């Protein structure tokens, strides 16, 4: 069985995972430069959403393979203050060979704060990093 077949068989729509953080100063718009307020920043929300998608794939990719983000279409729906919990849930909704599409939602302690459609690609770690090293020369 080759690695493409393995990953296609183990990655099925419906797989999901959740991640959670407590908003701290390091995730604010003021700290990340995406605004001037001490509220949960959109770039931090995007990172949490991607992390949830990565978590979905844990244990489902063959050794030597990982995923890289290719596209995210995110809506940040509501502000979240410091100290509040934020939770993101990613669900794998489509598998097209190495292209994986996720639907992601995020909530704070009181309401839904975000949603996204996110595409990741399964890559061979060594081949991918070799291209990166060549680019850096």
C-alpha positions as CSV (number, residue, x, y, z in Angstrom):
1,X,0.0,0.0,0.0
2,X,1.5,3.4,-1.0
3,X,1.3,6.4,1.3
4,X,-1.3,8.1,-0.9
5,X,-3.7,5.2,-0.6
6,X,-3.0,5.1,3.2
7,X,-3.8,8.8,3.7
8,X,-6.9,8.7,1.4
9,X,-8.3,5.7,3.4
10,X,-7.7,7.1,6.8
11,X,-9.0,10.6,6.1
12,X,-12.7,10.6,5.8
13,X,-15.2,13.5,6.0
14,X,-16.7,13.8,9.4
15,X,-13.5,13.6,11.4
16,X,-13.4,16.5,13.9
17,X,-11.4,18.0,16.7
18,X,-11.5,20.9,19.1
19,X,-8.9,23.2,20.7
20,X,-9.3,25.8,23.4
21,X,-7.4,28.7,24.8
22,X,-7.8,31.4,27.3
23,X,-7.3,34.9,25.8
24,X,-4.2,36.5,27.1
25,X,-2.3,39.7,26.3
26,X,-0.3,37.8,23.6
27,X,-3.4,37.1,21.5
28,X,-4.7,40.7,21.4
29,X,-5.1,42.9,18.4
30,X,-2.9,45.5,20.1
31,X,-0.1,43.0,20.6
32,X,-0.3,41.4,17.1
33,X,-0.6,44.7,15.2
34,X,-4.0,43.9,13.7
35,X,-5.7,46.8,15.6
36,X,-5.3,49.0,18.7
37,X,-7.7,47.2,21.2
38,X,-7.0,44.7,23.9
39,X,-9.4,42.2,22.4
40,X,-8.9,38.7,20.9
41,X,-7.2,39.4,17.5
42,X,-8.3,38.0,14.2
43,X,-4.8,36.6,13.5
44,X,-5.0,34.7,16.8
45,X,-8.4,33.4,15.8
46,X,-7.1,32.2,12.5
47,X,-4.2,30.4,14.2
48,X,-6.6,28.7,16.6
49,X,-8.8,27.6,13.7
50,X,-5.8,26.2,11.8
51,X,-4.6,24.4,15.0
52,X,-8.0,22.7,15.2
53,X,-7.7,21.5,11.6
54,X,-4.2,20.2,12.3
55,X,-5.5,18.4,15.4
56,X,-8.1,16.6,13.2
57,X,-5.3,15.1,11.2
58,X,-3.3,13.7,14.2
59,X,-2.9,10.0,13.9
60,X,-4.3,10.0,10.3
61,X,-1.3,10.8,8.2
62,X,1.5,8.3,7.5
63,X,5.0,8.8,8.8
64,X,6.9,11.4,6.8
65,X,3.8,13.4,5.9
66,X,2.2,16.5,7.3
67,X,-0.2,19.2,6.2
68,X,0.3,22.8,5.2
69,X,-2.3,25.5,5.0
70,X,-3.3,26.7,1.6
71,X,-6.3,28.9,2.0
72,X,-8.6,30.2,4.8
73,X,-11.8,32.2,4.4
74,X,-12.6,33.5,7.8
75,X,-15.3,35.6,9.3
76,X,-14.6,37.1,12.8
77,X,-18.1,37.7,14.1
78,X,-17.7,39.1,17.6
79,X,-15.1,40.6,20.0
80,X,-13.8,38.6,22.9
81,X,-12.2,40.2,26.0
82,X,-9.0,39.1,27.9
83,X,-9.4,36.2,30.2
84,X,-12.3,34.5,28.3
85,X,-12.1,31.0,27.0
86,X,-12.2,30.5,23.2
87,X,-12.9,27.2,21.6
88,X,-12.6,26.2,17.9
89,X,-14.0,23.1,16.3
90,X,-12.8,21.9,12.9
91,X,-14.6,19.2,10.9
92,X,-13.1,17.6,7.8
93,X,-15.8,18.1,5.1
94,X,-14.1,17.1,1.9
95,X,-11.1,15.0,0.8
96,X,-9.8,15.3,-2.8
97,X,-6.5,13.4,-2.9
98,X,-4.1,15.6,-1.0
99,X,-6.5,18.6,-0.7
100,X,-8.4,18.6,2.5
101,X,-11.3,21.1,3.2
102,X,-12.5,21.9,6.7
103,X,-15.4,23.8,8.1
104,X,-14.4,25.5,11.4
105,X,-16.4,27.4,14.0
106,X,-15.3,29.2,17.1
107,X,-17.0,30.3,20.2
108,X,-16.2,32.3,23.3
109,X,-18.0,31.7,26.6
110,X,-21.1,33.6,25.4
111,X,-21.5,33.3,21.6
112,X,-20.1,32.2,18.3
113,X,-17.2,34.4,17.4
114,X,-16.0,33.0,14.1
115,X,-16.4,30.6,11.2
116,X,-14.1,29.6,8.4
117,X,-13.6,27.4,5.4
118,X,-10.0,26.2,5.4
119,X,-8.0,24.2,2.9
120,X,-4.9,22.2,3.8
121,X,-2.7,20.0,1.6
122,X,-1.0,16.8,2.6
123,X,2.7,17.0,1.8
124,X,5.8,14.8,2.1
125,X,7.9,16.6,4.8
126,X,11.3,15.9,3.1
127,X,10.3,17.0,-0.4
128,X,8.5,20.1,1.0
129,X,11.5,21.1,3.1
130,X,13.9,20.5,0.3
131,X,12.0,23.0,-1.9
132,X,12.1,25.5,1.0
133,X,15.8,25.0,1.4
134,X,16.4,25.5,-2.3
135,X,14.3,28.7,-2.2
136,X,16.5,30.0,0.6
137,X,19.8,29.6,-1.3
